[in-house]
Structures are given as structure tokens and as C-alpha cells.
Amino acid sequence: MPLNHGYAYRSRLLPDAAEDLPLADYLARHHPHATPDEWRTRIECGEVWLDGSQARPDAPLRPGQELVWHRPPWDEPAVPTTDFEIITSDEAIVAVSKPSGLPTLPGAGFLEQTLLFQVRQRFPDAAPMHRLGRGTSGLVLFARTTAAARALQRAWQQGSVEKRYLAIASGLVPEQRTIEVPIGPVAHPTLGTIHAATTAENGKRARSRLRRIAHLDGGVRSLVEVRIDTGRPHQIRIHMAAIGHPLVGDPLYRSGGLPDPARAALPGELGYLLHAWKLDFDHPTTGRAMCLRAPLPEAWSEYRALVERGC
């Protein structure tokens, strides 16, 4: 497991800092992944700073103070690779193809073993405009200026960015279908809640449009293209499972679009094939139509000819 270089987490003290809370108790209240005793040890080791100075356990707190936790280096979970392919770049944007298994953003113990960290080694100003699940490969778009980020965000909100994915689904998928199953939080034995198929009252609107490119093994599996008009977490995995065709090898979602209660799998577990292969949008500064394509990874080699014929 690779050892990273640590990280400085920065925040501002909230209004309840005026309640005469000991610093360790304040930290445990707002960052409950550690107990007050664990935070006290970190303070005594010099990891916690207030307004630019090393904090004392009995330091008086005021709302608005800058709080910094200098987390020491830790072993990150291993990833298959940190390599990525640059699809296009200029002064306003950079688009890359993410490998499966590499998280897009930090979280769950990942920091340097993420696409964001790796891209910023070459483009320090890169800000991600969207994210892909850890097991999903393909196109991720970054803005390199504030103006570009604002323009792209508006385009996404207006629905003028088109995203197309390829997936291997179980069963004989319909030739075409629009899926509009709401997505929202449902119970999970490890995480408390997780995104899954739910009701309109409990979830948010989600819309996917699928097209079957080919059926495989006599209909045991299907190669499909999916366009998503919304960007809910794990939307394609949930929607394909919701209509009875979960992605082949998906450890999390079963038919119906809910987590498999027998497994208690986590969202970052791998095993399925999902590739963000097309991204169409107008360039945020020039207005030029951008039609980006991410080459199929090696894991998709047996499907290349079918994709070329069907698309």
C-alpha cells in the first residue's frame, strides 16, 4: 500500500465554538471519525493548529478561527494504475481518460492515488467538472480557469452537455428504453445509507436512455450504450439494475436497483464494465463544438468490433 505525503485539512470554526467546548470535543462533534481522546492525542502531538499556531488542548475557541489538521502520511489503498490518457488540453480545459480502479476524487482513504491528484501534477489549476465512479473508465473533463468552470457549469445545468457510456449488462436488454427511476438514499448495513432506486418522495429525478448495441452469448449479456440526462451517483448501475439488467459483475446493485443485502458491498468495489466514451459540449471560451472520445481500454478488447459496427 503506497504511503502518501499527508494532508492539511483546513476549515473555519463554526458558531458552536463559543459554547466553551474543549477543542478535542469540538473536533469530535464535527469530525466524528475520531473520538475526543483520539483528537486530544493529535492535539498534543502538534497536528492541530489554530490561526497559524500550534493549538493547545485548553485553547479558548472563537467562531471564525482557522483550524488546520496536519494529518501525517498514511498508507492509501492500492489502485491498479495511476496512469491516465490526455484526450485534449488547452488554456481553458483539459479532458482525460480515467482508468478503471482509480478514484476520481479524494475520499475513503484515497488522496494521492486519485485522478485529481495525478492530473494536478501536470495541470495544477485543473478543477473537475464531474466525476466517475471508481470502477468506471473514460472521459473526465476539467476546467482550468474560473470563467471556463462557470461556463461549463451553466452548460451542464442547461442540459447542453451530452454524455454517453458503454456498459455490459446482464440478460437481453431491450433495443431502446428510457429509464426514469428516482434515485435517493436507502439503508446500507456498513455506510448507513447509500444511493439506490427509490420513490419520487424519497429520491431525485433521474433519466437514462439506453440503446442495445448487441446481444452476447445468446442473450445472456448485452452491450449497451447509455445516455444520461441527469448525473446522480451510480446512475447507470442503479438504472440498469432497476429494470432487471444489472451490470455484469456489479457487486453492489441487484435487480430492482437496490443493494444486495447478502453482500453488503461498497460502491468502490470493482468487477463491472462501464466506460464513459463520448462527451459532447461547446468549448467554454471559443464556443467550438467539442466531440471527445475515449478509446476503449484493454478490458474491452473483445467488444471493440461490436462497438465499431454498432456505433
NUBA-175943 format. One record per residue (C-alpha): x, y, z; residue in three letters. Coordinates in steps of 0.25 Angstrom, whole numbers, plus 2048, in hexadecimal, padded with zeros to 3 digits. Last residue first. Layout:
! NUBA-175943
XYZALA
...
END
This chain:
! NUBA-175943
7A880C77BCYS
7A47FE779GLY
7AF7F9770ARG
7BA800777GLU
7B57FB785VAL
7B37ED780LEU
7C27ED77BALA
7C77F3788ARG
7BF7E9791TYR
7CA7DF794GLU
7D47EA797SER
7CC7F07A2TRP
7D67ED7ADALA
7E17F37A5GLU
7DA8007A6PRO
7D180679BLEU
7D6813796PRO
7CF82079CALA
7C8829792ARG
7C6838793LEU
7BD84078ACYS
7BF84E78CMET
7B7859785ALA
7BE866785ARG
7B987178EGLY
7C7877790THR
7C787979FTHR
7BF86D7A5PRO
7C0864799HIS
7B285F796ASP
7AF85179APHE
7B0842796ASP
7B683779FLEU
7B782979ALYS
7BD81C7A0TRP
7BA81C7AFALA
7BC80D7B1HIS
7B58037BALEU
7BA7F57BBLEU
7B77EE7C9TYR
7C07E87D3GLY
7C57F37DDLEU
7C17F77EBGLU
7C08067EDGLY
7B18067F0PRO
7B37FC7FCLEU
7AD7EE7FDALA
7A47EA808ALA
7A37DC801ARG
7967D5805ALA
78E7E2805PRO
7917E57F6ASP
7907F47F5PRO
7837F97EELEU
7817FB7DFGLY
7767F17DDGLY
77F7E67D8SER
78C7E77E1ARG
7957F27E4TYR
7A27F17EBLEU
7AC7E67E5PRO
7AA7EA7D7ASP
7B07DF7CFGLY
7A77E07C3VAL
79F7ED7C4LEU
7917EC7CAPRO
7867E87C0HIS
7797E87C7GLY
7747F57C4ILE
7797FB7D1ALA
7867F47CFALA
7897FC7C3MET
7848097CAHIS
78D8077D6ILE
79A8047CFARG
79780F7C5ILE
7948197D0GLN
7A08167D9HIS
79E8247DFPRO
79482C7D8ARG
7988347CBGLY
78C8377C3THR
7898367B4ASP
7918297B4ILE
7948227A6ARG
7968137A7VAL
79C80A79CGLU
79A7FB79EVAL
7A27EE79CLEU
7987E37A1SER
79B7D67A9ARG
7947C97AAVAL
78D7CC79DGLY
7927C1794GLY
7A07C3799ASP
7A07D2797LEU
7957DB792HIS
79A7E778AALA
7997F678AILE
78D7F8793ARG
789806795ARG
78780D7A3LEU
78181A7A7ARG
78381E7B5SER
77B8287BEARG
77C82B7CDALA
7728337D5ARG
7768337E4LYS
77382A7EFGLY
76A8287FBASN
75C82D7F6GLU
75F8287E8ALA
76281A7EDTHR
76F8137EETHR
77A80D7E5ALA
78780E7ECALA
7918177F3HIS
797812800ILE
79381480FTHR
79980F81CGLY
7A680C816LEU
7A87FE81BTHR
79A7F881BPRO
794801810HIS
787807810ALA
78280F805VAL
78581D800PRO
7808227F2GLY
77E81F7E4ILE
7718217DCPRO
76E8177D1VAL
76D81E7C4GLU
7728137BAILE
7718167ABTHR
7718097A2ARG
777804795GLN
77A7F6790GLU
7767F079DPRO
7817E97A5VAL
7837DA7A4LEU
7897D67B1GLY
7947DC7B9SER
79A7E97B5ALA
7A87ED7AFILE
7A97FC7AEALA
7AC8077A5LEU
7AA8167A9TYR
7A58227A2ARG
7A68307A8LYS
79F83C7A1GLU
7A284A7A7VAL
7978547A3SER
78E8517AEGLY
78C85F7B3GLN
79285B7C1GLN
79E8557BATRP
7A08617B0ALA
7A086A7BCARG
7AA8627C3GLN
7B38627B7LEU
7B28727B6ALA
7B58737C5ARG
7C186A7C4ALA
7C78717B8ALA
7C687E7BFALA
7CD8797CBTHR
7D88737C3THR
7DE8657C0ARG
7D185E7BFALA
7D284E7C0PHE
7CA8447B8LEU
7CA8357BBVAL
7C982B7B0LEU
7CB81C7B2GLY
7CB8117BCSER
7C180D7C7THR
7C58057D3GLY
7C88117DBARG
7BB8187D8GLY
7BD8247CELEU
7BD8327D2ARG
7B88407CCHIS
7BE84E7C9MET
7CC84A7CFPRO
7D58567D2ALA
7E28577CCALA
7EB8627D0ASP
7F785A7D3PRO
7F78537C5PHE
8038497C5ARG
8038447D3GLN
7F58497D4ARG
7F083D7CBVAL
7F68337D5GLN
7F083A7E1PHE
7E283B7DALEU
7E382C7D5LEU
7E58277E3THR
7F081F7EAGLN
7F582B7F0GLU
7E982C7F9LEU
7E28207FCPHE
7DE81B80AGLY
7CF81B807ALA
7D0828800GLY
7D88307F5PRO
7D28327E7LEU
7D182A7DBTHR
7D481C7E1PRO
7DD8137D8LEU
7D88057D6GLY
7D48077C8SER
7DE8107C0PRO
7DA81F7BELYS
7DA8257B0SER
7DE8347B1VAL
7D88417ADALA
7DF84E7B0VAL
7D985C7AFILE
7DB86A7AEALA
7EA86C7A9GLU
7E98607A1ASP
7E88517A2SER
7E384579BTHR
7E283679DILE
7ED8357A8ILE
7EE8267ACGLU
7EF8227BAPHE
7F98197C2ASP
7F68177D1THR
7F58087D0THR
7EE7FC7D6PRO
7EC8047E3VAL
7F18017F1ALA
7EA8067FEPRO
7F2812804GLU
7FC81180FASP
7FD81D817TRP
80582A818PRO
802833824PRO
7F583B824ARG
7F884A826HIS
7EB84E82CTRP
7E985D829VAL
7DE865830LEU
7DD87482CGLU
7D587C836GLN
7C7880832GLY
7C087D83FPRO
7C987F84BARG
7CF874853LEU
7D7875860PRO
7E486B860ALA
7E386086AASP
7E9855861PRO
7F385F85CARG
7F386284DALA
800864845GLN
80087283FSER
7FB877831GLY
7ED87B835ASP
7EA86E83DLEU
7F386283ATRP
7F185383CVAL
7FC84883AGLU
80584C846GLY
80583F84CCYS
7FD844858GLU
7F284884EILE
7F283A848ARG
7F1834855THR
7E583C859ARG
7DF83984CTRP
7E082A84FGLU
7DA82D85DASP
7CF835857PRO
7CB82984ETHR
7CF82883FALA
7C6826833HIS
7BD83083APRO
7C283C833HIS
7B9848837HIS
7B6843845ARG
7C483C847ALA
7CB849843LEU
7C285284DTYR
7C5847858ASP
7D4848855ALA
7D4857855LEU
7CD858863PRO
7BF85D861LEU
7BD86B867ASP
7B086D85FGLU
7B6877856ALA
7BB86C84DALA
7AD86A84AASP
7AD87583FPRO
7B686D836LEU
7C586D836LEU
7CB86F828ARG
7D1863820SER
7DE85E81BARG
7E384F819TYR
7F284F817ALA
7F6842810TYR
800836812GLY
80B833808HIS
806826803ASN
80A817807LEU
80680D7FCPRO
800800800MET
END
